[in-house]
Structure formats: structure tokens, C-alpha cells
Amino acid sequence: MRELVLFLAKSLVDQPDAVQVMETEGPEAIILELTVAPDDMGKVIGKQGRIAKAIRTLVKAATAKNAKPVFVEIQ
């Protein structure tokens, strides 16, 4: 899932080298922390959070068969 979020974020931003995805696995869930350049934050979130919601929906659909849910946090 980390690679999927990384690919999506790099496709959206002007500074793809600044994109980082950190994966933290807890006992009940997996958290992907997406970090982008401050200037690109609006491009990743989108108007009214539509792009961020779309990224989360794609990750949720791709991990539907996994036992642990995956959450995406944008920082």
C-alpha cells in the first residue's frame, strides 16, 4: 500500500522528491503517514478534501481483504 500512496502523491504534486510515506503497523491497524512539501499540501488535499478522500477510498478498496484496516494521514 505504501507504494500505491507514494505513486498517487508523486503524480499530484509539483515537488515529487519531497513526498514521503511512513508506514506504522500497530496491533489493530496500519497507518500510512503521507508528507509533502508545504506548497503542495493543497494539491494533495483538494477542494473540500476530495482528493484526500479519493486516496483513502483507493487504499481502502485495495486492502479490503486484509485483516487489518489501513488509514492514510496527510501531514
C-alpha positions as CSV (number, residue, x, y, z in Angstrom):
1,M,0.0,0.0,0.0
2,R,2.9,2.3,0.7
3,E,3.9,2.2,-3.0
4,L,0.3,3.0,-4.1
5,V,0.1,6.1,-1.9
6,L,3.6,7.2,-3.0
7,F,2.8,6.9,-6.7
8,L,-0.5,8.8,-6.3
9,A,1.0,11.6,-4.3
10,K,4.0,12.0,-6.6
11,S,1.6,12.2,-9.6
12,L,-0.3,15.1,-8.0
13,V,2.5,17.4,-6.7
14,D,5.0,19.8,-8.2
15,Q,7.8,18.6,-6.0
16,P,7.8,14.8,-6.2
17,D,11.2,14.5,-4.4
18,A,9.6,15.9,-1.2
19,V,7.0,13.2,-1.0
20,Q,7.5,10.6,1.8
21,V,5.3,7.8,3.1
22,M,6.0,6.3,6.5
23,E,4.3,3.1,7.4
24,T,3.5,2.3,11.0
25,E,2.0,-1.1,11.9
26,G,0.0,-1.3,15.2
27,P,-1.8,-4.2,16.8
28,E,-5.1,-3.4,15.2
29,A,-4.3,-1.2,12.1
30,I,-1.7,0.1,9.7
31,I,-1.2,3.8,9.4
32,L,0.4,5.4,6.4
33,E,1.7,8.9,7.1
34,L,1.9,11.0,3.8
35,T,4.3,14.0,4.0
36,V,4.5,16.5,1.1
37,A,6.1,20.0,0.7
38,P,4.0,22.8,2.2
39,D,3.3,24.3,-1.2
40,D,1.8,21.0,-2.4
41,M,-0.4,20.4,0.5
42,G,-3.5,21.9,-1.2
43,K,-3.0,19.7,-4.3
44,V,-3.0,16.5,-2.2
45,I,-6.0,17.5,-0.1
46,G,-8.0,19.1,-2.9
47,K,-11.1,21.3,-2.7
48,Q,-13.2,20.2,0.4
49,G,-10.8,17.2,0.8
50,R,-12.0,15.4,-2.3
51,I,-8.6,14.2,-3.4
52,A,-7.6,13.1,0.1
53,K,-10.9,11.2,0.3
54,A,-10.3,9.6,-3.1
55,I,-6.8,8.4,-2.0
56,R,-8.3,7.0,1.2
57,T,-11.0,5.2,-0.8
58,L,-8.5,3.6,-3.2
59,V,-6.4,2.4,-0.3
60,K,-9.5,1.0,1.5
61,A,-10.6,-0.8,-1.7
62,A,-7.1,-2.2,-2.3
63,T,-6.9,-3.6,1.3
64,A,-10.4,-4.9,1.6
65,K,-9.3,-8.5,2.0
66,N,-6.7,-7.7,4.7
67,A,-7.4,-8.4,8.3
68,K,-6.0,-5.0,9.4
69,P,-7.5,-1.8,8.2
70,V,-5.2,0.8,6.6
71,F,-5.5,4.5,7.4
72,V,-3.9,7.4,5.5
73,E,-2.9,10.5,7.4
74,I,-1.7,13.6,5.5
75,Q,0.8,15.8,7.2
